[in-house]
Amino acid sequence: MPTESTMIKIFVSSPDDVAEERIKFDEVILDLNGIWGECLGMRFESIKWERQIHPEITGNPGQTTINDNIGDYDIYVGILWKYFGTSGENETSGTKEEFEIARKKQKDYLNGVVEHNTDIMFYFSNIPHPTGEIDPDQLKLVDDFKFKVRKKGLYSKYNSIEDFKYLLFHHLSIQLKKRYDQIKKKNFNE
């Protein structure tokens, strides 16, 4: 008999240079769902533009199509390395634009406009850059953005793909516990 699960949706935001991290992200989600999904009655769902958005010619920039169609999510996970990304409609990169949308969701929650909060987790790669593949302008944009994020809270740095996978597993485990405790507290108070 199927059991009902609480779905925790995670939007993954990044440029193309962290494709390996995006693959590892899905592996971590599968591992966590396999270990805790049934036991806690909670599961993660990975939301990525390449899976949730279909090709569409609207006359608008591609980033606008992503922003308009990605839907709701509970956690935003941003990942940057050496490339800041392609320009979005309103920002210098799609990742930055998606980050600002997540920040607006947080502000709306704090101002009582929406009922549920969006958690933001950001990761910066410290993996050495391959020789000859560094665009100094892109790297400066990443560094400037890292400084901006640091002023708004904490972020994590990783030194290898395995390090990223470990950190993500650990941080999403904390998210599961936090949300499980919230549900238990709510059920206890009812």
C-alpha positions as CSV (number, residue, x, y, z in Angstrom):
1,M,0.0,0.0,0.0
2,P,1.5,3.4,-1.0
3,T,2.3,5.8,1.8
4,E,1.8,9.6,1.6
5,S,5.1,11.6,1.5
6,T,5.8,15.3,2.0
7,M,7.6,16.5,-1.1
8,I,10.4,19.0,-0.6
9,K,11.2,20.6,-3.9
10,I,14.7,21.8,-4.6
11,F,15.6,24.2,-7.5
12,V,19.2,23.8,-8.7
13,S,20.6,27.0,-10.2
14,S,24.0,27.1,-12.0
15,P,25.8,27.8,-15.2
16,D,27.1,25.0,-17.5
17,D,30.6,24.7,-16.0
18,V,29.3,22.7,-13.0
19,A,27.5,20.0,-15.0
20,E,29.3,17.3,-12.9
21,E,28.0,18.8,-9.7
22,R,24.5,18.8,-11.1
23,I,24.8,15.1,-11.8
24,K,26.1,14.5,-8.2
25,F,23.2,16.5,-6.9
26,D,20.7,14.0,-8.3
27,E,22.7,11.1,-6.9
28,V,22.5,12.7,-3.4
29,I,18.8,13.2,-3.8
30,L,18.4,9.5,-4.7
31,D,20.5,8.4,-1.8
32,L,18.6,10.6,0.7
33,N,15.2,9.5,-0.6
34,G,16.3,5.9,-0.4
35,I,17.6,6.1,3.1
36,W,15.0,8.5,4.7
37,G,12.0,8.8,2.3
38,E,9.8,6.0,3.6
39,C,11.0,6.2,7.2
40,L,10.3,10.0,7.6
41,G,7.5,10.2,5.0
42,M,9.5,13.0,3.3
43,R,11.2,13.1,-0.1
44,F,13.3,15.5,-2.1
45,E,12.4,16.4,-5.7
46,S,15.1,18.0,-7.9
47,I,13.9,20.8,-10.1
48,K,16.1,21.7,-13.0
49,W,15.3,24.0,-15.9
50,E,16.4,21.3,-18.4
51,R,13.8,18.9,-17.1
52,Q,10.9,21.1,-16.1
53,I,11.0,23.5,-19.0
54,H,10.1,22.6,-22.6
55,P,11.4,24.4,-25.7
56,E,9.2,27.4,-26.4
57,I,9.4,30.3,-28.8
58,T,7.7,33.3,-27.2
59,G,9.7,36.2,-28.2
60,N,11.1,36.5,-24.7
61,P,14.6,35.6,-23.6
62,G,15.2,32.0,-22.5
63,Q,15.8,33.1,-18.9
64,T,12.3,34.7,-18.8
65,T,10.8,31.4,-20.0
66,I,12.6,29.6,-17.1
67,N,11.6,32.2,-14.5
68,D,8.0,32.1,-15.6
69,N,7.7,28.3,-15.7
70,I,9.9,26.9,-13.0
71,G,7.1,27.0,-10.4
72,D,7.3,26.8,-6.6
73,Y,10.1,25.2,-4.7
74,D,11.1,24.9,-1.0
75,I,14.9,25.1,-1.3
76,Y,17.1,27.0,-3.8
77,V,20.6,25.5,-4.3
78,G,23.0,27.7,-6.2
79,I,26.4,26.5,-7.5
80,L,29.2,28.5,-9.1
81,W,32.8,27.8,-10.1
82,K,34.6,29.8,-12.7
83,Y,31.8,31.0,-15.0
84,F,29.1,33.4,-13.8
85,G,26.8,32.5,-16.7
86,T,24.9,34.0,-19.6
87,S,23.0,37.2,-19.2
88,G,19.5,36.9,-18.0
89,E,16.8,39.5,-18.9
90,N,17.4,41.6,-15.7
91,E,20.7,40.5,-14.4
92,T,24.2,39.7,-15.5
93,S,23.5,35.9,-15.3
94,G,20.6,33.5,-15.2
95,T,22.0,32.1,-11.9
96,K,22.1,35.6,-10.3
97,E,18.5,36.3,-11.6
98,E,17.3,33.0,-10.1
99,F,19.1,33.8,-6.8
100,E,17.3,37.2,-6.7
101,I,13.9,35.5,-7.3
102,A,14.6,33.1,-4.4
103,R,15.7,36.1,-2.2
104,K,12.4,37.8,-3.1
105,K,10.5,34.7,-2.0
106,Q,12.3,34.9,1.3
107,K,11.4,38.6,1.7
108,D,7.8,37.9,0.8
109,Y,7.7,35.2,3.5
110,L,9.2,37.6,6.1
111,N,6.7,40.3,5.1
112,G,3.7,37.9,5.4
113,V,3.0,37.9,1.7
114,V,3.4,34.1,1.3
115,E,2.9,31.4,3.9
116,H,6.1,29.3,3.4
117,N,9.7,30.2,3.4
118,T,12.3,29.3,0.7
119,D,15.6,28.3,2.1
120,I,18.7,29.3,0.1
121,M,21.9,27.2,0.0
122,F,24.9,28.4,-2.0
123,Y,28.0,26.5,-3.0
124,F,31.2,27.9,-4.5
125,S,33.8,25.6,-6.1
126,N,37.5,25.8,-5.1
127,I,38.5,23.2,-7.6
128,P,41.6,24.5,-9.5
129,H,40.7,25.9,-12.9
130,P,42.0,24.1,-16.0
131,T,44.9,26.0,-17.7
132,G,43.6,28.2,-20.5
133,E,40.0,27.9,-19.6
134,I,39.7,31.0,-17.4
135,D,37.9,34.1,-18.5
136,P,39.1,36.8,-16.0
137,D,35.9,38.8,-16.5
138,Q,33.7,35.8,-15.6
139,L,35.9,35.0,-12.6
140,K,35.6,38.5,-11.3
141,L,31.9,38.3,-11.6
142,V,31.9,35.1,-9.6
143,D,34.1,36.7,-6.9
144,D,32.0,39.8,-6.7
145,F,28.9,37.7,-6.4
146,K,30.5,35.6,-3.7
147,F,31.2,38.8,-1.7
148,K,27.6,39.8,-2.1
149,V,26.3,36.4,-0.9
150,R,28.7,36.5,2.1
151,K,27.1,39.8,3.2
152,K,23.7,38.0,3.2
153,G,24.7,34.9,5.2
154,L,26.7,31.7,4.9
155,Y,27.8,29.8,1.9
156,S,29.9,26.6,1.5
157,K,33.1,26.1,-0.5
158,Y,34.2,22.7,-1.8
159,N,37.5,21.4,-3.0
160,S,36.5,18.4,-5.1
161,I,33.4,16.8,-6.5
162,E,33.3,14.3,-3.7
163,D,33.6,17.1,-1.2
164,F,30.6,18.8,-2.8
165,K,28.7,15.5,-2.7
166,Y,29.5,15.1,1.0
167,L,28.6,18.6,1.9
168,L,25.3,18.5,0.0
169,F,24.4,15.2,1.6
170,H,25.1,16.6,5.1
171,H,23.3,19.9,4.5
172,L,20.2,18.3,2.9
173,S,20.1,15.8,5.9
174,I,20.0,18.9,8.2
175,Q,17.1,20.2,6.0
176,L,15.2,16.9,6.3
177,K,15.6,17.0,10.1
178,K,14.5,20.6,10.4
179,R,11.4,20.0,8.3
180,Y,10.6,16.7,10.1
181,D,10.9,18.5,13.5
182,Q,8.6,21.3,12.2
183,I,6.0,18.7,11.1
184,K,6.2,16.9,14.5
185,K,5.9,20.2,16.4
186,K,2.9,21.2,14.3
187,N,1.2,17.8,14.8
188,F,1.9,17.9,18.5
189,N,0.3,21.4,18.9
190,E,-2.9,20.5,16.9
